[in-house]
Amino acid sequence: MISADQIHEHMEVRAADGTQVGTVDHLDGPTRIKLTKLDSEDGKHHLIPIDWVDHVDAHVHLSKNARDVRMQWATIN
């Protein structure tokens, strides 16, 4: 199981297919990652559940492909 303390600001978030889907802005509580809006195509923040994280090394790696991530993430702002 992934621990939230492994995830830090400015880490790249990569989908299972290797596509970068964002950059960590910060943790939004104990269960969600808020992505920066600066590298977002729509200029908005997106939230993804920590449950989607497969593993963490220099990057946050998700268990979903980029298409599914973008269809299922929550959008704010």
C-alpha positions as CSV (number, residue, x, y, z in Angstrom):
1,M,0.0,0.0,0.0
2,I,1.2,3.5,-0.9
3,S,1.8,5.9,2.0
4,A,0.9,9.5,1.4
5,D,4.2,10.6,2.9
6,Q,6.0,9.2,-0.2
7,I,4.3,11.8,-2.4
8,H,5.8,15.3,-2.5
9,E,5.1,18.6,-4.3
10,H,6.4,19.0,-7.8
11,M,6.7,15.2,-8.5
12,E,5.6,14.2,-12.0
13,V,2.5,12.0,-12.1
14,R,2.6,9.4,-14.9
15,A,-0.2,7.1,-16.1
16,A,0.3,3.4,-16.5
17,D,1.0,3.9,-20.2
18,G,3.9,6.3,-19.3
19,T,2.1,9.5,-20.2
20,Q,2.7,12.4,-17.9
21,V,-0.8,13.5,-16.7
22,G,0.3,16.2,-14.3
23,T,2.5,17.4,-11.5
24,V,1.7,17.2,-7.8
25,D,0.6,20.5,-6.3
26,H,0.0,19.1,-2.9
27,L,-2.0,16.4,-1.0
28,D,-5.6,17.3,-0.6
29,G,-6.3,15.5,2.7
30,P,-5.2,11.9,3.3
31,T,-6.8,10.4,0.2
32,R,-6.4,12.7,-2.8
33,I,-3.6,14.3,-4.8
34,K,-4.1,17.8,-6.2
35,L,-2.4,18.4,-9.5
36,T,-1.0,21.8,-10.5
37,K,-3.0,23.8,-13.0
38,L,0.1,25.3,-14.7
39,D,0.8,22.2,-16.8
40,S,-2.9,21.3,-17.2
41,E,-4.3,21.6,-20.7
42,D,-7.5,23.3,-19.4
43,G,-5.7,25.5,-16.8
44,K,-7.6,23.9,-13.9
45,H,-6.6,21.8,-10.9
46,H,-7.4,18.1,-11.0
47,L,-7.8,15.7,-8.1
48,I,-6.9,12.0,-8.2
49,P,-7.4,9.5,-5.5
50,I,-4.3,8.0,-3.9
51,D,-5.9,4.6,-4.5
52,W,-4.9,5.1,-8.2
53,V,-1.2,5.2,-7.3
54,D,0.6,2.0,-8.2
55,H,4.0,2.9,-6.9
56,V,6.3,5.9,-6.1
57,D,9.9,6.4,-7.0
58,A,11.2,9.7,-8.5
59,H,7.7,10.0,-10.0
60,V,4.1,9.1,-8.9
61,H,3.1,6.1,-11.1
62,L,-0.7,5.4,-11.6
63,S,-2.4,2.1,-12.2
64,K,-4.7,3.7,-14.9
65,N,-3.8,4.8,-18.4
66,A,-3.9,8.5,-19.3
67,R,-7.3,8.3,-21.1
68,D,-9.0,6.8,-18.0
69,V,-7.3,9.2,-15.6
70,R,-8.5,12.2,-17.6
71,M,-12.0,10.9,-17.9
72,Q,-12.3,10.1,-14.2
73,W,-10.4,12.8,-12.3
74,A,-12.2,15.5,-10.5
75,T,-11.8,19.1,-11.8
76,I,-11.8,22.2,-9.7
77,N,-11.4,26.0,-10.4
